[in-house]
Amino acid sequence: MYGILDRYIGKNVIFSVLLVSVCLTLFAGLISIIDHLRYIGRGTIDFLFVITYVAYKLPGLLVQFFPVSILIGGVVGLGTMARNSEIIILQSIGLSKLQIGISCVKSLIPVIFVICLMGETVAPKLDKIAENEYYLRSSDDDIGIAVSSYADRIWLKEGNIFIGINSIIDNRTFILVRKFEYDGINLKSFSVASTGHFINNQWVMQNVTENTFENGRIIKKHYDTQIWSMSINVDRIEVLNDIDVVTNLSLLQLQDYINYIEENGVDSSRYKLYFYNKILSPIVMMVMLLLALSTIFGPLRSMNMGARILAGITLGFGYYVLNQIVAPFSIVYGVPPFIGATFATLVFVALAIYLLKRKT
């Protein structure tokens, strides 16, 4: 049931959360514009492109800042009601702290759903468009397509085969590809292709030189075209190009890439950590709301609005710092990624419950 009181509480909380999220997003966007002004003059980048580039990034910034927006917005919305004695009135007519909290949750669930959906669909696509356009604009040539690379080159592992790629063009063309095929620890063959194209769901390599090692001899062959059997496809290449910004990938892209690298015996802990963080993002938002409630009903309830907002920001910053410390340590020391992703959340859930139960 969603009654009149639920709507009233929800209206105040949602308005404050959305207002804070818009302010934080625009503030971050302004900082990003100022930061990217230094790129004006590189290639064909101008001021209008910088504005457009940051505009494409805004949905991702909104998704990124929404959890802390719930915390600060919840503190502001509920704090305003407390200052106007509305919380006391609600409690006097029989609403408990739990019921007030449930009213906030019921109101925010649709908004959280929309934000999570945006983070899985709109934000990654717009971010990819912005980055591709940046690569294109910052290039001095006029090839009309974006070229991206990971470090000096990209390396893939397919079973006993290692593949090095100098660069990838438009996710469908490889430039200067080297393939090393091993039999155990012994090098079986070494091949070099000048280019490779993804045609009819297979990789067709051109101008291939193949060196095969047999009985102490090297057998050298040349092929104008040769089909290489690789499980990497266009979608996985798109993920591969985005590894530096893996947090902007969708759950489906992450899951597919995790399966791919695990099939080839590569450690996937880093990507599993990001995957679990994405799955847990709605729960993190609920934890932020719980922390906001703790500033209203807990020992901080006697503070003024400014002090409560500062306390909310401090709690949010503390969560971020703890998560950023524990998550990488879980990878270094071999702790399961799920534990690394949930540790900070569990700590702050316990903290919020403690603050809610504490009277003074």
C-alpha positions in Angstrom: 0.0 0.0 0.0 1.1 3.5 -0.8 -1.0 6.0 1.3 -1.2 9.7 1.7 1.5 9.8 4.4 3.8 7.7 2.2 3.4 10.2 -0.7 4.0 13.2 1.6 7.2 11.7 3.0 8.3 10.5 -0.4 7.7 13.8 -2.1 10.0 15.6 0.4 12.7 13.0 0.2 12.6 12.6 -3.6 12.7 16.3 -4.3 15.7 16.8 -2.0 17.5 13.7 -3.5 16.9 14.8 -7.1 17.9 18.4 -6.3 21.2 17.3 -4.7 21.9 14.8 -7.5 21.4 17.5 -10.2 23.6 20.0 -8.3 26.4 17.4 -7.8 26.2 16.3 -11.4 26.3 19.9 -12.8 29.2 20.8 -10.4 31.2 17.7 -11.5 30.4 18.6 -15.1 31.7 22.2 -14.6 34.9 20.9 -13.1 35.2 18.5 -16.1 34.7 21.3 -18.6 37.4 23.4 -16.8 39.8 20.3 -16.8 39.2 19.6 -20.5 39.8 23.1 -21.7 43.5 22.3 -21.8 42.8 19.9 -24.7 41.5 22.8 -26.9 43.8 22.9 -29.9 44.7 19.3 -29.9 43.7 18.0 -33.3 40.3 19.5 -34.0 39.1 19.9 -30.4 37.4 23.2 -29.8 35.3 24.7 -27.0 32.0 23.5 -28.5 33.4 19.9 -28.6 34.4 20.1 -24.9 30.9 21.2 -24.0 29.4 18.3 -26.1 31.9 15.8 -24.7 31.0 16.7 -21.1 27.3 16.7 -21.9 27.6 13.0 -23.1 29.3 12.3 -19.8 26.6 13.8 -17.6 24.3 10.7 -17.4 27.3 8.6 -16.2 28.1 11.3 -13.6 24.5 11.3 -12.4 24.6 7.5 -11.9 28.0 7.8 -10.1 26.9 10.5 -7.7 23.4 9.2 -7.0 24.2 7.1 -3.9 25.8 10.1 -2.1 22.9 12.2 -3.4 20.5 9.8 -1.6 22.5 10.3 1.6 22.8 14.1 1.4 19.3 14.5 0.0 17.8 12.2 2.6 19.5 14.2 5.3 18.2 17.5 3.8 14.6 16.3 3.2 14.1 14.5 6.5 16.0 17.1 8.3 13.7 19.8 7.0 10.7 17.8 8.1 12.3 17.3 11.6 13.0 21.1 11.8 9.4 21.8 11.1 8.3 19.3 13.7 6.6 17.1 11.0 8.6 14.0 12.1 7.3 14.5 15.6 3.7 14.9 14.3 4.1 11.7 12.2 5.3 9.8 15.2 2.5 11.2 17.4 -0.1 9.7 15.1 1.4 6.3 15.3 4.2 6.1 12.7 7.3 4.4 14.0 10.9 5.1 12.8 10.7 1.9 10.8 7.5 2.9 9.0 8.9 6.3 8.1 12.0 4.6 6.7 9.8 2.2 4.7 7.9 5.1 3.3 11.2 6.6 2.1 12.3 3.3 0.6 8.9 2.8 -1.2 9.2 6.3 -2.7 12.8 5.9 -3.8 12.6 2.4 -5.3 11.2 3.6 -8.7 13.9 6.3 -8.9 16.6 3.9 -8.0 15.3 1.5 -10.7 15.5 4.3 -13.3 19.0 5.3 -12.3 20.3 1.7 -12.4 18.6 1.2 -15.8 20.3 4.4 -17.0 23.7 3.1 -15.7 23.2 -0.2 -17.7 22.0 1.3 -21.0 22.2 5.0 -21.7 25.3 6.0 -19.7 27.8 3.4 -21.1 26.6 4.1 -24.7 26.9 7.9 -24.4 30.3 7.5 -22.7 31.5 5.3 -25.5 30.3 7.8 -28.1 32.1 10.6 -26.2 35.4 8.7 -26.0 35.3 7.6 -29.7 34.6 11.2 -30.7 37.5 12.3 -28.5 39.9 9.8 -30.1 38.8 11.0 -33.5 39.0 14.7 -32.8 42.4 14.5 -31.0 43.9 12.6 -33.9 45.9 14.5 -36.5 44.8 12.4 -39.4 41.5 12.3 -41.2 40.8 8.6 -41.3 37.3 9.1 -40.1 37.4 6.3 -37.5 38.6 6.0 -34.0 41.7 4.0 -33.2 42.3 2.8 -29.7 44.9 0.7 -28.0 45.6 -0.6 -24.5 49.1 0.5 -23.4 51.5 -0.2 -26.3 49.5 -3.1 -27.6 46.7 -5.5 -26.7 47.3 -9.1 -25.7 44.8 -11.9 -25.8 45.1 -15.5 -24.5 43.1 -18.2 -26.3 44.0 -21.6 -24.7 47.6 -22.2 -25.6 47.7 -19.3 -28.1 48.9 -15.8 -27.3 47.9 -13.0 -29.7 49.4 -9.5 -29.7 47.6 -6.7 -31.5 49.2 -3.3 -32.2 45.9 -1.5 -32.6 42.2 -2.0 -33.3 40.2 0.1 -35.7 36.4 0.4 -35.3 36.3 -2.9 -33.3 36.4 -4.9 -36.6 39.9 -4.5 -37.9 43.2 -5.5 -36.3 46.5 -3.9 -37.4 49.8 -5.9 -37.2 48.8 -9.1 -35.4 51.3 -11.6 -33.9 50.2 -15.1 -32.9 52.3 -17.4 -30.7 51.1 -21.0 -30.4 52.6 -23.2 -27.7 52.7 -26.9 -27.0 53.2 -26.9 -23.3 56.2 -24.7 -22.7 57.5 -25.2 -26.3 56.8 -22.7 -29.0 55.0 -24.5 -31.8 54.5 -21.7 -34.3 54.8 -18.0 -34.8 52.6 -16.0 -37.2 52.4 -12.4 -38.2 49.5 -10.8 -40.1 49.5 -7.3 -41.4 45.7 -6.9 -40.9 42.7 -8.9 -39.7 39.0 -8.3 -40.4 35.9 -9.6 -38.7 33.9 -11.1 -41.6 30.9 -13.4 -41.2 31.6 -14.0 -37.6 35.2 -15.1 -38.2 38.6 -13.4 -38.3 40.1 -13.3 -41.7 43.8 -12.4 -41.6 45.6 -10.9 -44.6 49.3 -11.1 -45.7 50.1 -13.8 -43.1 53.6 -15.1 -42.6 53.6 -18.4 -40.6 56.7 -20.0 -39.0 56.3 -23.5 -37.8 58.9 -25.3 -35.6 59.3 -29.0 -36.3 62.2 -31.3 -35.4 64.6 -28.4 -35.0 63.6 -26.9 -38.4 61.7 -23.8 -39.2 59.1 -24.1 -41.9 58.1 -20.7 -43.3 54.9 -20.2 -45.3 53.1 -17.2 -46.6 49.3 -16.8 -47.1 47.4 -14.0 -48.7 44.4 -14.7 -46.4 44.1 -17.1 -43.5 41.2 -17.7 -41.1 42.2 -17.7 -37.4 40.0 -19.5 -35.0 39.4 -17.0 -32.1 36.5 -16.7 -29.6 37.0 -12.9 -29.4 34.2 -11.1 -31.1 33.1 -7.5 -31.8 31.3 -7.1 -28.5 34.2 -8.5 -26.5 36.6 -6.2 -28.4 34.4 -3.3 -27.4 34.8 -4.4 -23.7 38.6 -4.9 -24.2 38.9 -1.3 -25.5 37.1 -0.1 -22.4 39.1 -1.9 -19.8 40.5 1.3 -18.4 36.9 2.5 -17.8 35.5 -0.9 -16.8 33.2 0.7 -14.3 31.2 2.1 -17.2 30.6 -1.3 -18.7 27.2 -2.9 -18.4 26.6 -6.0 -16.4 26.1 -8.1 -19.5 29.4 -6.9 -21.0 31.2 -7.6 -17.8 29.7 -11.0 -17.4 30.5 -12.0 -21.0 34.1 -10.8 -20.6 34.6 -12.6 -17.3 33.4 -15.8 -18.9 35.7 -15.3 -21.8 38.9 -14.7 -19.8 38.1 -17.5 -17.4 37.7 -19.9 -20.3 41.2 -19.0 -21.2 42.7 -19.4 -17.8 43.1 -15.7 -16.9 42.4 -14.3 -13.5 39.1 -12.5 -13.4 39.1 -11.2 -9.8 39.4 -7.6 -10.8 36.4 -7.7 -13.1 34.3 -9.8 -10.7 34.9 -7.1 -8.1 33.4 -4.5 -10.4 30.6 -6.9 -11.4 29.6 -7.4 -7.8 29.8 -3.7 -7.1 27.4 -3.0 -9.9 25.0 -5.7 -8.6 25.1 -4.3 -5.1 24.7 -0.7 -6.2 20.9 -0.6 -5.3 21.7 -2.1 -1.9 24.4 0.6 -1.4 21.8 3.2 -2.2 19.5 1.8 0.5 22.5 1.9 2.9 22.9 5.5 2.2 19.2 6.1 3.0 19.7 4.2 6.2 22.6 6.5 7.1 20.5 9.5 6.4 17.8 8.2 8.7 20.4 7.7 11.4 21.2 11.4 11.4 17.5 12.2 12.0 16.6 9.6 14.7 20.1 8.8 16.1 22.4 10.8 18.3 22.8 13.5 15.6 19.2 14.5 15.7 19.9 17.5 18.0 22.4 19.1 15.5 21.4 21.9 13.2 21.0 21.3 9.4 24.5 22.3 8.5 26.1 19.9 11.0 23.8 17.1 9.8 24.8 17.7 6.1 28.4 17.7 7.1 27.9 14.5 9.1 26.2 12.9 6.0 29.0 13.9 3.7 31.6 12.6 6.2 29.7 9.2 6.4 29.5 9.0 2.6 33.2 9.9 2.3 34.1 7.3 4.9 32.2 4.6 3.0 34.0 5.6 -0.2 37.4 5.5 1.4 36.8 2.1 3.1 35.5 0.6 -0.1 38.5 1.9 -2.1 40.9 0.5 0.4 39.3 -2.9 1.1 38.4 -3.8 -2.5 41.9 -3.7 -4.0 43.3 -5.5 -0.9 40.9 -8.3 -1.4 42.4 -8.9 -4.9 46.0 -8.6 -3.6 45.5 -11.1 -0.8 43.3 -13.5 -2.6 40.1 -12.7 -0.7 36.9 -13.7 -2.7 35.8 -10.6 -4.7 32.3 -10.9 -3.3 33.6 -10.3 0.2 35.7 -7.4 -1.0 32.7 -5.8 -2.6 30.4 -6.3 0.4 32.7 -5.5 3.3 32.3 -1.7 3.4 28.5 -2.1 2.9 28.1 -4.4 5.8 30.3 -2.2 8.1 28.1 0.9 7.3 24.9 -1.1 7.7 26.1 -2.0 11.2 27.1 1.6 11.8 23.7 2.9 10.7 21.8 0.4 12.9 23.9 1.3 15.8 23.3 5.0 15.3 19.6 4.4 14.9 19.4 2.5 18.2 21.5 4.9 20.1 19.5 7.5 21.9 22.2 10.0 22.9 
